[in-house]
Amino acid sequence: MTRTGRGGKMGWRALRSELQARLASGHWGAGGRLPSETELAAEFGVSRATMNRALGALAEDGLIDRRRRAGSRVLPAPRRAARFAIPVVRDEIAATGAAYGYALIAREAGPAPDWLRARMGLGAGAQVLHILCLHSAGSVPFQLEERWISLEALPEAAGEAFRDRGPTEWLIATVPYSEVEMSFLAEGADRAWAGLLGMEAGEPVFTAERTTWWQGRAITHVRLRYRRGYRMTTRY
């Protein structure tokens, strides 16, 4: 007996469970192709939107591969996807027991440099808001945030001063994200910003770069720099 949602129809979670059971039993075989979304929706008596959500969840779980126009197929070996929650530096600092401090250093709108246009896929003449700010744990510098926000994708950023809260907090509250690209690198502290982190030029610094998109459109790119000793932990 299948579980149903209100009104006798299956909800997407119950539907996902039913489809998972079929996958586990080898109903379609390793690498086999599933019936179309329309066919499955008719079989289970649900809307295409509900079936789409259930199939999307199975794809996120690494059980099927979905391709536009090509349909869905069973993955021979389930893939495990890393789930990354964008950390809020205020919360990171609070977890250490230190008082959180924030200072806006620079804020300027202007044309995106060539390297940023290539990184974010922006067109010629694209305008971005460039922000530099420092987050502190007590009296100790914790994170130097250098961020660029696409004003084409998010024009309301032009009206935000960012004097009282950092860009990450504002972005999380303002716009969702559908795709994230992360890069991690080790570099020597540049003389131009080493002093902001209380470091000597050339000292090792941990840098994280992150670009986020919403429905195929790049929203923001950020460089986060930390002093020696910083540890980033994620679980999936």
C-alpha positions as CSV (number, residue, x, y, z in Angstrom):
1,M,0.0,0.0,0.0
2,T,1.4,3.4,-0.9
3,R,1.3,6.5,1.3
4,T,-0.9,9.3,0.1
5,G,-1.1,13.0,0.8
6,R,-4.2,15.0,1.4
7,G,-7.1,14.3,-0.9
8,G,-5.8,10.7,-1.5
9,K,-3.1,11.7,-3.9
10,M,0.5,10.9,-3.3
11,G,2.8,13.7,-2.1
12,W,6.2,14.0,-3.8
13,R,8.1,12.5,-0.8
14,A,5.9,9.4,-0.8
15,L,6.3,9.2,-4.5
16,R,10.1,9.4,-4.2
17,S,10.0,6.5,-1.7
18,E,7.9,4.4,-4.1
19,L,10.4,5.1,-7.0
20,Q,13.3,4.4,-4.7
21,A,11.9,1.0,-3.9
22,R,11.6,0.2,-7.6
23,L,15.1,1.3,-8.2
24,A,16.4,-0.8,-5.3
25,S,14.5,-3.9,-6.7
26,G,16.2,-3.4,-10.1
27,H,12.8,-2.8,-11.7
28,W,14.4,-0.8,-14.6
29,G,17.9,-2.3,-14.4
30,A,21.3,-0.7,-14.0
31,G,21.6,2.0,-16.7
32,G,18.0,1.4,-17.7
33,R,15.7,4.2,-18.9
34,L,12.7,5.3,-16.9
35,P,9.3,5.9,-18.5
36,S,8.7,9.6,-19.3
37,E,7.6,12.0,-16.7
38,T,4.2,12.2,-18.3
39,E,3.8,8.4,-18.3
40,L,4.9,8.0,-14.6
41,A,2.6,10.9,-13.6
42,A,-0.3,9.1,-15.3
43,E,0.6,5.7,-13.7
44,F,0.7,7.1,-10.2
45,G,-2.2,9.5,-10.6
46,V,-0.2,12.7,-9.8
47,S,0.5,15.9,-11.5
48,R,3.6,16.4,-13.7
49,A,4.8,19.0,-11.2
50,T,4.7,16.4,-8.4
51,M,6.4,13.8,-10.5
52,N,9.0,16.3,-11.6
53,R,9.8,17.2,-8.0
54,A,10.1,13.5,-7.0
55,L,12.4,12.7,-9.9
56,G,14.5,15.8,-9.1
57,A,14.9,14.6,-5.6
58,L,16.1,11.2,-6.9
59,A,18.6,13.0,-9.2
60,E,19.9,15.0,-6.2
61,D,20.2,11.7,-4.2
62,G,22.5,10.4,-7.0
63,L,20.2,7.6,-8.0
64,I,19.2,8.7,-11.5
65,D,20.6,10.9,-14.2
66,R,18.1,13.4,-15.8
67,R,18.8,15.0,-19.2
68,R,16.5,17.5,-20.9
69,R,14.7,15.9,-23.8
70,A,16.7,12.6,-23.2
71,G,14.7,11.6,-20.1
72,S,15.9,9.8,-17.0
73,R,18.0,6.7,-16.6
74,V,19.2,4.6,-13.7
75,L,22.8,5.3,-12.6
76,P,24.8,2.0,-12.5
77,A,26.5,3.2,-9.4
78,P,24.7,5.8,-7.3
79,R,26.5,9.1,-7.0
80,R,26.7,10.9,-3.7
81,A,26.3,14.7,-4.1
82,A,28.0,17.1,-1.7
83,R,25.5,19.4,0.0
84,F,27.1,22.7,0.9
85,A,25.3,25.2,3.1
86,I,26.8,28.7,2.6
87,P,28.3,29.6,6.0
88,V,27.5,32.9,7.7
89,V,30.6,34.3,9.2
90,R,28.7,35.9,12.1
91,D,27.6,32.4,13.2
92,E,31.1,31.0,12.7
93,I,32.5,33.7,15.1
94,A,29.7,33.3,17.6
95,A,30.4,29.5,17.8
96,T,33.9,30.4,19.0
97,G,32.5,32.4,21.9
98,A,33.9,35.7,20.6
99,A,32.1,38.9,19.9
100,Y,31.3,39.6,16.2
101,G,32.6,42.7,14.6
102,Y,32.0,44.1,11.1
103,A,33.6,47.0,9.2
104,L,32.8,48.2,5.6
105,I,36.1,49.2,4.0
106,A,35.1,50.0,0.4
107,R,31.9,50.0,-1.7
108,E,31.9,51.0,-5.4
109,A,29.8,50.3,-8.4
110,G,31.4,50.1,-11.8
111,P,32.1,48.0,-14.9
112,A,33.1,44.4,-14.3
113,P,36.8,43.7,-15.0
114,D,37.5,41.2,-17.9
115,W,38.5,38.4,-15.6
116,L,35.3,38.7,-13.6
117,R,33.1,38.8,-16.8
118,A,34.8,35.6,-17.9
119,R,34.3,34.0,-14.5
120,M,30.6,34.9,-14.1
121,G,29.7,34.8,-17.8
122,L,28.8,38.5,-17.8
123,G,28.3,40.5,-21.0
124,A,30.4,43.5,-22.2
125,G,29.7,46.6,-20.2
126,A,28.2,44.6,-17.3
127,Q,28.0,46.7,-14.1
128,V,28.9,45.2,-10.7
129,L,29.0,46.4,-7.1
130,H,32.4,45.8,-5.5
131,I,32.5,45.5,-1.8
132,L,35.4,45.0,0.6
133,C,34.7,44.4,4.3
134,L,36.3,42.9,7.4
135,H,34.8,40.5,9.9
136,S,36.4,40.3,13.3
137,A,36.3,37.9,16.3
138,G,36.6,40.3,19.2
139,S,39.6,42.5,18.4
140,V,41.2,39.9,16.1
141,P,40.6,40.0,12.3
142,F,38.8,36.8,11.2
143,Q,37.8,37.1,7.5
144,L,38.5,39.6,4.8
145,E,35.6,39.5,2.3
146,E,35.9,40.9,-1.2
147,R,32.7,40.6,-3.2
148,W,31.3,41.5,-6.6
149,I,27.5,41.5,-7.2
150,S,26.0,41.6,-10.6
151,L,23.8,44.7,-10.8
152,E,22.0,43.3,-13.9
153,A,20.9,40.2,-12.0
154,L,20.4,41.9,-8.7
155,P,19.8,45.7,-9.2
156,E,18.5,46.2,-5.7
157,A,22.0,45.7,-4.4
158,A,22.7,49.3,-5.6
159,G,20.5,50.7,-2.9
160,E,22.0,48.7,-0.1
161,A,24.7,50.5,2.0
162,F,26.1,47.3,3.6
163,R,27.2,49.5,6.6
164,D,25.5,47.4,9.3
165,R,25.6,43.8,7.9
166,G,27.8,41.9,5.5
167,P,26.9,41.1,1.9
168,T,26.5,37.3,2.6
169,E,23.7,37.9,5.2
170,W,22.0,40.3,2.8
171,L,22.2,38.0,-0.2
172,I,20.9,34.9,1.8
173,A,17.9,37.0,2.9
174,T,17.3,38.5,-0.6
175,V,17.9,35.8,-3.3
176,P,18.1,32.0,-3.4
177,Y,20.8,30.2,-5.3
178,S,20.5,27.1,-7.5
179,E,24.2,26.5,-8.3
180,V,27.5,27.1,-6.4
181,E,31.1,26.8,-7.6
182,M,33.8,26.7,-4.9
183,S,37.6,27.0,-5.2
184,F,40.1,26.8,-2.4
185,L,43.7,28.0,-2.7
186,A,46.7,28.8,-0.6
187,E,48.5,32.0,-1.3
188,G,50.8,34.5,0.2
189,A,49.3,37.6,1.8
190,D,49.4,40.5,-0.6
191,R,50.9,43.7,0.8
192,A,47.8,45.7,-0.2
193,W,45.5,43.8,2.2
194,A,47.8,41.9,4.6
195,G,47.6,44.7,7.1
196,L,43.8,44.4,7.3
197,L,44.2,40.8,8.5
198,G,47.0,41.7,10.9
199,M,49.5,39.8,8.9
200,E,52.9,40.4,7.2
201,A,53.1,40.4,3.4
202,G,53.9,37.0,2.1
203,E,52.5,35.1,5.1
204,P,50.4,32.0,4.2
205,V,46.7,32.7,3.9
206,F,43.7,30.4,3.2
207,T,41.5,31.7,0.4
208,A,38.1,30.5,-0.6
209,E,36.4,31.7,-3.9
210,R,32.7,31.2,-4.5
211,T,30.5,32.0,-7.4
212,T,26.7,31.5,-7.1
213,W,24.0,31.4,-9.8
214,W,20.2,31.5,-9.7
215,Q,18.5,29.7,-12.6
216,G,21.5,30.0,-14.9
217,R,22.3,33.7,-14.1
218,A,25.4,34.5,-12.1
219,I,24.6,36.6,-9.0
220,T,27.8,37.1,-7.2
221,H,31.5,36.2,-6.9
222,V,33.4,36.4,-3.6
223,R,36.9,35.9,-2.3
224,L,37.2,35.1,1.4
225,R,40.6,35.3,3.0
226,Y,41.5,34.0,6.4
227,R,44.5,34.2,8.7
228,R,46.8,31.2,9.3
229,G,45.1,28.5,11.4
230,Y,41.5,28.8,10.0
231,R,39.8,25.5,9.5
232,M,36.8,24.9,7.2
233,T,34.6,21.8,7.9
234,T,31.7,20.5,5.9
235,R,29.7,17.3,6.1
236,Y,27.8,15.4,3.4
